[in-house]
Amino acid sequence: MTRRNALYAQSGGVTAVINVTACAVIETARLHRQRMGKVYAGRNGIIGVLSEDLIDTSRESARSIAALMHTPAGAFGSCRYKLASIDRDRAQYERLIEVFRAHDIGYFFYNGGNDSADTCLKVSQLSERMGYPIIAVHVPKTVDNDLPITDCCPGFGSVAKYVATSMREAAFDVASMAKTSTRVFVLEVMGRHAGWITAAVGLADDEETPVPLVLLFPEIRFDEAKFLAKVDAHVREFGYCCVGVSEGLLNAEGKLMAEAGTTDAFGHAQLGGVGPLIAALVKSKLGHKYHWAVADYLQRAARHLASKTDVLQSYAVGKAAVEFALAGRNAVMPAILRTSDKPYRWKIGAAPLEEVANFEKKLPRGYISADGFGITAKARAYLEPLVRGEDYPPYRNGLPHYTRLRNVAVPRRLATDFKV
Amino acid sequence: MTRRNALYAQSGGVTAVINVTACAVIETARLHRQRMGKVYAGRNGIIGVLSEDLIDTSRESARSIAALMHTPAGAFGSCRYKLASIDRDRAQYERLIEVFRAHDIGYFFYNGGNDSADTCLKVSQLSERMGYPIIAVHVPKTVDNDLPITDCCPGFGSVAKYVATSMREAAFDVASMAKTSTRVFVLEVMGRHAGWITAAVGLADDEETPVPLVLLFPEIRFDEAKFLAKVDAHVREFGYCCVGVSEGLLNAEGKLMAEAGTTDAFGHAQLGGVGPLIAALVKSKLGHKYHWAVADYLQRAARHLASKTDVLQSYAVGKAAVEFALAGRNAVMPAILRTSDKPYRWKIGAAPLEEVANFEKKLPRGYISADGFGITAKARAYLEPLVRGEDYPPYRNGLPHYTRLRNVAVPRRLATDFKV
């Protein structure tokens, strides 16, 4: 088998553990130097590929690559950029082939979510449609946890651990203050289309540490009266109430609450953020003092609180991606397959990319309690194993010590520029 | 010496480590049973004392009390309630004495910030002014870090560690996304009157891990043009910019930005939150895509990321409080005295309460860089030791395992109620 180089690119929103996957791809490729040459990385994802701005990961020491295991976000830069179909924008694909050929790229690893799976599928068709031999493997990554076939998505377990921990901690705080001060605490979390992260907030409440919790899922349209009644009942019974709300919560008309503009509690437009909106509603309608938090990037960048299970799975998909590629498997994605809940067991399988691309896996209705404000035992059984285990980064002077790679550019070989 | 009981109460906003101090008070008192009888706790702070709603901590096992070491927020409940002076509201003090006498309270430990120090001072005057023999010791606690005399305040180091870590992690995220997406990230932090927490955000940026950072302190009035120029310069040079803003930021007229109502970037009223306001301003004036986070209670409840230094100091002040009381020292506060920066060394001293109560220690101008948007080397030398060391809580099923005490009520001995 001829030795050819590999190209790895990160895509879409980054996570606390996407670099774990990068580490796995590079370390596994280094074990197979006789068949896989250098691993190049696109600087800022596919944009770096199109503009021939590649990073030579072989210039990084084994130690630097290993440090990716505990470094959040995208070490090579990511981007939000979706390729059109080959028929609609052939020039882009011709450019990709030009860059691939110039650097003898035989393997393409695309590390992302839904949109990226679609891009990767298109790249996988270059051999057949445009005659350039390439093996393209999609490597799953998304905090939204909405890729099909795979039981969960690398990145999600760590966000889940972060939001559940944060809500539990905040709940202890509110419980202390409720007598004279804050009675309702609202935490806004990510997940615009699917309520997986919102469901994970539900783990804050368990048998040993009950928390009066109300969850607002993007899958369940907001019912103001029912919501207020539930919050008020919790405050009456427990003295306080915690609310976890998805950024993607929809109003009765199916419009995003956060964008519903003039409909907030005071009749004013919103700067964005459904969390403050819900909090203000509680205040104006029930009169309870509130606090709210919007975790935003903090939740998906929190490597200091990563789930060990997530770290192991993020590594496993990167390693499997290289092994699949070396076995000649084109247009696949390593998927995490759960083989048992108790004890939790999983293995890696191969999902055909055409079954992955552009499908969104929403939170099943059976994971949401009948009243629409909580999670079921089934959801709990699914979620709990994913947040298990701690994997602390090293600390220096009291702060996590994260690495920055040198990111040495590969000398350009093409005379032409390409406008992205 | 006669054996008398002790009363401990938590006051004001809680922290990730106030229970560490509670643990120290109770454990140290238990070592001196022959002189200090039971330790009672006010349920929800001083309100529980006034209403004779006391908790008997002797009903908790040594193991439960030890678990307070890793449990955030106020285990006995806190409150926001300030006593008027003895001259203005004598009835309240008569009630305190009535409750103290009924339960043979000889020692009063009040665990709080500025307002609490004032309350504790008033209680300490009961012997002299009203003839009830009591020793009152204030135990410092405030994330705001604004108590005088003590070098730092228990609770602050952990918030500092949290905000610096969070900003560093978010900075890695933004740096990955900046090519095609978010260029400016805004994190709103606590500290309404003093910029200590805002300054701590500055630790996210250091020599090994530079971060283009702009800090907005409550001590420096907001200068929109200068701020925008600074942000834009960072974006031009580094591709992105991170902004740490105090909830207490004031506009040019000295009004709270978050309450300046109709002055936001879109001319609309605000739901609260200067973070989203600043972010929207960046978008409207510079056109950069933004994200913002408001950490709110998450920052002060984050026991999972507590500073070991803070934990040790929180214990030390609780232990010293009991020792001071047993030594007959009334109207004092154990203060943390820094004896050396490098290596960082500290010891406990006694601060007279009348020098503590109602003084607010603001961030010195010398800790803020000349342009008003950063911290100086002096600030760094002060802050760095306070975030050092990790002290992880135990985890169960992937989440921190925090304790809830039984909080058994002390049988009431008074026939009268007291309206708080």
Interface residues (C-beta under 8 A of the other chain):
Chain A: Q10 G13 V14 A16 N44 G45 I47 T71 P72 A73 G74 A75 G77 S78 C79 R80 Y81 K161 A164 T165 S166 R168 E169 A170 F172 D173 V174 A175 S176 M177 A178 K179 T180 S181 T182 F185 L187 L203 A204 D206 E208 T209 D264 A265 F266 H268 A269 Q270 L271 G272 G273 G275 P276 L277 A279 A280 H291 W292 A293 V294 A295 D296 Y297 L298 R300 A301 A302 R303 H304 L305 S307 T309 E384 P385 L386 V387 R388 G389 E390 Y392 Y395 R396 N397 G398 L399 P400 H401 Y402 R404
Chain B: Q10 G13 V14 A16 N44 G45 I47 T71 P72 A73 G74 A75 G77 S78 C79 R80 Y81 K161 A164 T165 S166 R168 E169 A170 F172 D173 V174 A175 S176 M177 A178 K179 T180 S181 T182 F185 L187 L203 A204 D206 E208 T209 D264 A265 F266 H268 A269 Q270 L271 G272 G273 P276 L277 A279 A280 H291 W292 A293 V294 A295 D296 Y297 L298 R300 A301 A302 R303 H304 L305 S307 T309 E384 L386 V387 R388 G389 E390 Y392 Y395 R396 N397 G398 L399 P400 H401 Y402 R404
